[in-house]
Amino acid sequence: MLFICHGNICRSPFAAAAARRLLPADTVVESAGFIGPDRASPAEAVAAAAEVGIDLRPHRSRVLTPGTLRAADLVIVMDAGQKERLALGRTDLLSRIELLGDFDPEPIERRTIPDPVERPVEAFRSCYARIERCVGLLCGLWDEVAAEQADGERDQLDQGSGRQAQ
């Protein structure tokens, strides 16, 4: 699972950290951005994340690479422009890209998760609350799909060995 935002200092690292809390430890969850490697999250991001138990202090931005993109089973972006940018000329990737805002269980006005960078801490709080809602639903669906795949694999093994599934 790969979360992407513009600079990988606010939204995507928070979303990845929130997903890691909800998913099994063996699920690989990463984040990346389009610009500027090795930058720290701003103080407002660190403060707002800390309020909900996420520590962004050790995070350093990472620039998206073709290899990271290829390795991801699911790519989650913050706005439609990012999806278009990633899918340009890559129709094989389009089916693996989702907008995080589409997973908001509450009624929404916009699909975009707005970038809070260079805004007051309240903008980060609002952004992070929405990200947590979206990630919660996304991870629940991820778990359901993983369970269905595991059940299907067990059924295939049982059929292959001649045993009846219990």
N, C-alpha and C positions, 0 to 999 in steps of 0.2 A: 504494500500500500504506500503510495507516494503522494504527499501533499505538496502543492506548488502554489506560491504566490510571487509577486513581483520581485521583492528583495530578499525574501527568506529571513526576515528579522522579526516579524510580528505575527502574521496570521498562520502561515504554514508550520512554523515550529510549534506554535501553541496547539494547533489542530493535531499534529503528530503526537505531541505529548499527551493530549487528551485521549487519543485513540490507543496509545500504548497502555494507558490505565485500564481500558475496557477490554482489550483483546488478549488472547493467550500469549504468554511470554515468547513462544516460538514464531509468532507472527512478526514479520519484518515490516516496520513502519519507519519511513524516512520523510524528509522534507528537503526542498530545494527551491531555488529562485532563478530568475533570469539575469540578475546583475550582482556585482560586488561580492566576491568571496571573503570569508573570514571577518565579517562584521558582527559586532555584538548587538543584541536586542536593545532598543532604547529603554531608558529608565522607566518610562510610563508603562511599557509592555511588561517589563520585569515586575513592577509593582502590582499591576492588575492581575497578572498570572499568579503571583504569589498569594493573592487573596483567595484563590480557588485551589491552592495546593500544588501549583505547577511552578517549577524552578527553571526559568529561562536564562539564569545567569551564566551557565556553562555553554549555552548555545553560541555557535558561530555560523554565519551564513555560508551556504554552499551553493555553487552555481550548478544548474541542471546540466547533465551531460547526456549524450546519446545512449551511453551504456546504462545509466541509471534509469532512463526512460524505458529502454527495452526490457529491463529486468522487472519492471513493475507490472503486477497483475491488474492493478487498479490505480489510475492517476486521478487525483482530485484537485480541481482548480477553483479559484475564487471568483472568476468572472468569465463570461462567454468569450471575451477577447482572448483570454489566455488559452481557452479550448481551441479557438480558431487558429491561433498562432502555433500551437503544438501539432494540430492535425493537418496543417497546410502541406499538401502533397503526401500525406501519410494516412490513407484511408484505413490501413490496418490498425492504426492507433486509435481512431475515432471511437470505436466500440469500447475502449478501455478508459475513456476520459469522462468524468462526471463533474458537474458543478456542485460544490458543497452546499450552497444555498438551496438546492433542490431537495435536500434532505431535512429541511426545517419542518418539524411537526406542527408549528404554529403558522397561521396565515401570514403570507409575506406580500410585501409590495414590490420587492426587487429580488431577483435571483442572486445578484451579486452580494458577496460579503465585502463591504466597503473597507478600504485600507485606512486604518487609524493613524498611520505614521504622521508625526509632526502635529498631532492633535492632543487635546488634554486627556488625562487618564480616564475620564468618564467615557470617552470614545472607545478606549481599549476595553473597558468593562462591558460596554454594550456589545462590541464586536465579539469578545470572548464568550459572553453568555450565548450569543447566537451560534457560535462555532461549537460550543459544548452541546447544544440541542441537536445540531446537525450531525455531529460526530456520534452522539448517542444512538440516533436512529441508524446511521450508516453502519456502525459496528454491530448493532443488533441484526441487521440484514446480512452482514458479512458472516456472522456466526451461524445464521440459518442456512446460508448457502454452503458453508463448510460442513455443517452437519449433514445436509442432504448429499453432498459429494461423498462423505465418509460412509453413509448408509449405502449408497450405490456401489461403492468399492467393496464393501463387505458382502453385499448381495452377489456381486460378480465372483468374488472369492468362494463363497458358499456354493454357487452354481458350478464353478470350475472344479471344485473338489467333490461334487456329487452330494453334498449335504443340503438339507432343507434349512432355510433361514428360520430361526426361532422367533 
